């Protein structure tokens, strides 16, 4: 892990290496506004680390695909029989982007330019008007490493991806597996563009210091999140008492059901920084709604007791999720430009759940649709502020410790990442 020290001088648009920052303080302005630093973010972070791409529930049948685009990179994630494949969204002929939609279904992947045609495993099957000695086997789509963590799909563009994904998979599986996300179905998807740097989007998500901006969320989201017990502000003590009672109830239910709930937190100091924990919800303690009651009749995982709180997980640099007894909501952050970021949200329910019978779509999605919209406004205002010459890094509050850990992880990744890594291989058969 990098030992951080205050920079000798202000960071400019040109990024010196190694990168340093003042611990406990926000990043300097150019980290959010510099096109040069953004290019390094794409190459040293998003093209070198494991990033969240989507869920297996979004691609249940052969030919179903997602596209994951960040900066100058675009990747196809596609179902190929029982396998999930990932490959660069670049035709092997003259480089044309193959698929434009964020999701869809294909029989084969056909380039719209010269009709080069690829199977769902990436093999080139047809290239018109080539000479007799043309060898199609030399021109399969370039593969990308792909891993599924109990239905959550992660990809890595580096030739040698961080190996500790195996350790993380083993640690999180006992938490995720009981909910059966692999066999869930998509109830809704949302994609919005937030007008801020991707790091501001992630930093905003990693603290609840601002949660009074989210009236729908704080109906069930305890506002004491991130505080140490001896640091709870006096105005939050009643909420903290409710939290303690709800936690005791949740732990008893989880012990009876054999569900792990203790926090595992390794957000920095490793390549795959992550956190997972099952935590109580306020009110009825079942789901995200005005009174905390379930919003889907069918449970996600066959649980008979719906008061199981939220299983919250996030992985650096672009993923967070909440898995509840009745549904799951997962998020991915994809940087487009230095000041625009896509936030994708996907709601999953039990495969047998029926809209209009088991759940109402508006009721299912309302909390996070409102929260996403509110966060988009917050991030846009933050981008305006860090772009001002008057901005200088400010100190984090104790409840913002996860923002500090995100910045710590980010600086480590920038110092360790490879600029412009080579693709992982020539065909999807070579992916990890």
GIWO-V542104 format. One record per backbone hydrogen bond with DSSP energy under -0.5 kcal/mol. NH is the residue of the N-H (numbers start at 1). CO is the residue of the C=O. E is the energy in kcal/mol with one decimal. If there is no record, write none. Layout:
{{NH,CO,E} {NH,CO,E}}
This chain:
{{4,2,-0.7} {12,14,-0.6} {16,14,-0.8} {23,21,-0.7} {25,22,-1.6} {26,394,-2.3} {31,28,-1.7} {32,29,-2.4} {33,29,-1.0} {34,30,-2.4} {38,34,-2.2} {39,35,-2.0} {40,36,-1.6} {41,37,-2.3} {42,38,-2.1} {43,39,-1.9} {44,40,-3.6} {45,40,-0.5} {45,41,-1.7} {46,41,-2.1} {47,42,-1.5} {48,45,-1.0} {49,45,-2.3} {51,155,-2.8} {53,153,-3.1} {54,153,-1.2} {56,151,-2.6} {58,55,-1.3} {59,56,-1.5} {60,57,-0.5} {63,79,-2.5} {64,61,-2.5} {65,104,-2.7} {66,77,-2.7} {67,102,-2.0} {68,75,-2.8} {69,67,-0.5} {70,73,-2.2} {71,335,-2.2} {73,70,-2.6} {75,68,-2.3} {76,87,-3.4} {77,66,-2.9} {77,75,-0.5} {78,76,-0.5} {78,85,-2.3} {79,64,-2.5} {80,83,-3.0} {83,80,-2.0} {85,78,-3.1} {85,83,-0.5} {87,76,-2.3} {88,142,-2.9} {89,74,-2.6} {90,88,-2.0} {91,96,-2.8} {95,91,-1.2} {104,65,-1.7} {106,63,-1.9} {109,118,-3.0} {110,108,-0.7} {111,109,-0.5} {111,116,-3.1} {115,111,-1.3} {117,126,-2.8} {118,109,-3.1} {119,123,-2.8} {122,119,-2.0} {125,117,-2.8} {125,123,-0.5} {126,117,-1.6} {130,127,-0.7} {134,131,-2.0} {136,134,-0.7} {138,135,-1.5} {139,136,-2.0} {140,137,-0.5} {141,122,-2.6} {143,425,-1.0} {144,86,-2.4} {145,156,-1.6} {147,154,-2.8} {149,147,-0.5} {149,152,-3.2} {150,148,-0.9} {152,149,-1.2} {153,54,-3.0} {153,151,-0.6} {154,147,-3.3} {155,51,-2.5} {156,145,-2.0} {161,159,-0.5} {165,162,-0.9} {166,163,-1.8} {168,164,-2.2} {169,165,-2.5} {170,166,-1.9} {171,167,-1.7} {172,168,-2.4} {173,169,-1.7} {174,170,-0.5} {175,172,-1.1} {176,172,-2.2} {177,173,-3.0} {179,176,-2.1} {180,177,-1.8} {183,180,-1.3} {184,181,-1.3} {185,349,-2.7} {186,57,-0.5} {187,347,-2.9} {188,347,-1.3} {190,345,-2.6} {192,343,-2.1} {194,192,-0.6} {194,341,-3.4} {196,194,-1.7} {200,197,-0.8} {201,197,-1.5} {202,198,-2.2} {203,199,-2.9} {204,200,-2.3} {205,201,-1.5} {206,202,-1.3} {207,204,-0.9} {211,208,-1.6} {213,210,-2.3} {214,211,-2.1} {218,214,-2.4} {219,216,-0.7} {220,217,-1.8} {221,217,-1.8} {222,220,-0.8} {225,222,-1.2} {227,224,-2.1} {231,228,-2.4} {232,229,-0.9} {236,233,-2.1} {237,234,-1.3} {240,236,-2.2} {241,237,-2.2} {242,238,-1.9} {243,239,-2.3} {244,240,-2.5} {245,241,-1.9} {246,242,-2.5} {247,243,-2.8} {248,244,-2.2} {249,245,-2.0} {250,246,-2.6} {251,247,-2.8} {252,248,-1.7} {253,249,-2.0} {254,250,-2.7} {255,251,-2.5} {256,252,-1.9} {257,253,-1.7} {258,254,-1.2} {259,254,-2.5} {264,276,-2.5} {265,263,-0.5} {266,264,-0.5} {266,274,-2.8} {273,271,-1.3} {274,266,-1.6} {275,314,-2.0} {276,264,-2.0} {277,312,-2.0} {278,261,-1.3} {279,277,-0.6} {279,310,-3.1} {282,220,-2.6} {284,291,-2.5} {285,282,-1.6} {286,292,-2.8} {287,292,-1.6} {289,287,-1.0} {297,358,-2.5} {300,325,-3.9} {301,299,-1.1} {306,304,-0.6} {308,306,-2.1} {309,285,-1.8} {310,279,-3.4} {311,323,-3.1} {312,277,-2.8} {312,310,-0.9} {313,321,-1.8} {314,275,-2.3} {315,319,-1.3} {316,273,-3.0} {318,315,-0.6} {319,315,-1.8} {320,331,-1.2} {321,313,-2.1} {322,329,-2.4} {323,311,-2.3} {324,322,-0.5} {324,327,-3.0} {325,286,-0.7} {328,348,-2.3} {329,322,-2.6} {330,346,-2.4} {331,320,-2.6} {332,344,-2.1} {333,318,-1.8} {334,342,-2.8} {336,340,-2.1} {337,340,-1.7} {340,337,-0.8} {341,194,-2.5} {342,334,-2.9} {343,192,-2.8} {344,332,-2.6} {344,342,-0.5} {345,190,-2.8} {346,330,-2.4} {347,188,-2.6} {348,328,-3.0} {349,185,-2.5} {353,350,-1.7} {356,359,-3.3} {357,354,-1.6} {358,354,-3.2} {359,354,-1.1} {360,295,-0.6} {361,359,-0.5} {364,360,-2.5} {365,361,-1.9} {366,362,-1.7} {369,365,-2.4} {370,366,-2.3} {371,367,-2.3} {372,368,-2.7} {373,369,-2.0} {374,370,-2.5} {375,371,-2.8} {376,372,-2.3} {377,373,-1.6} {378,374,-2.0} {379,375,-3.0} {380,376,-2.0} {381,377,-1.9} {382,378,-2.3} {383,379,-2.5} {384,380,-1.9} {385,381,-2.0} {386,382,-2.7} {387,383,-1.2} {388,385,-1.5} {391,388,-1.7} {396,24,-2.7} {400,397,-2.1} {401,398,-1.2} {403,400,-0.9} {404,400,-1.7} {405,401,-2.1} {406,402,-2.0} {407,403,-2.5} {408,404,-2.4} {409,405,-2.7} {410,406,-2.8} {411,407,-2.4} {412,408,-2.0} {413,409,-2.6} {414,410,-2.5} {415,411,-2.0} {416,412,-1.8} {417,413,-2.6} {421,418,-0.6} {424,143,-1.0} {425,143,-0.7} {428,121,-0.6} {430,427,-2.2} {431,428,-1.4}}
